[in-house]
Amino acid sequence: MIQYNKIKILAAAFVPLLFWVQANAQIGMGVDNPTNPVEVKTDAGKVIIDNSGKIGVLVANPKVAIDLRSGINGTVAIGNTDKTAVQAGAGALRYVASPAIGVKGYLEFSDGTNWVSFFPKGKPRIVVMANKVTQDTYVFESGTPSEIGTKSGIVQRRSSYLTNWTEKLDSDSGVPTDNFNPSTGEFIAPRTGVYFATFTFALQSSQVNTGGNNQTEAIWEVRNPAGTITQRIKTNNGYASDTGASPNAVPVGSACTVSVYLNKGDKLRPFTWITVAFDGTVSQFDVSGSGVYNSLTIVEQ
């Protein structure tokens, strides 16, 4: 019973204290006589919350909700978040650090539905340029398994990747990258987006007399990160059924230009399928002019 009375006495003494704190709304930390609701003394100066709820960091009279304009290291640090734009809400900001992008990092704001990027140096852009001065190809689809593998030139009526390119540029906003593999001719998208891609190839002049189905096909192939084919886009060039006997040789070739949507990690690669000259022969690339007739360009849109 005595203990119970002691508790009552302590409670009675504590309640007026609570009301005193609420009535005297100034809180000072390291400040004897605060003039604002909250004042905190630091080595650099005061951090305050004024009567209107504005916060001033080393600023005596904040003009906005958070005012850092003291002239002394008035910097705001913004981190990343895995929240969606909907979850974060309209007006939220985040910093995206992306070593794969030439600008190295950028800000995004939520419009309530999507994260909208702000790039101070313009939108990051992938640019790849290469040409081909070798005869190297790789047969990867054939009715005869023994034909699969590296070849010199293009085998007739076989699907062949164009390999061993000479890389001229592989850049992300001016920063060198390795998104393109010149030995295989394969490009891997570092981020999701639309890519403009074109490649051309030209063969040494030859007689085109294989019948009525002469054609050269330039084909872009897209595979997902697991290696599954998701798209093939091709250009088919036809030729006269018979150019006649030697020396009636003609140059043949093809080109394929696309704007293709790639998810991050998708693989884009050029290949050919031809039927010219005599069935079963191997056609050689025209590599004169340092490969100007056999070229490849990929540009992020």
Order of alpha helices (4+ residues) and beta strands (2+ residues): alpha-beta-beta-beta-beta-beta-alpha-beta-beta-beta-beta-beta-beta-beta-beta-beta-beta-beta-beta-beta-beta-beta-beta-beta-beta-beta
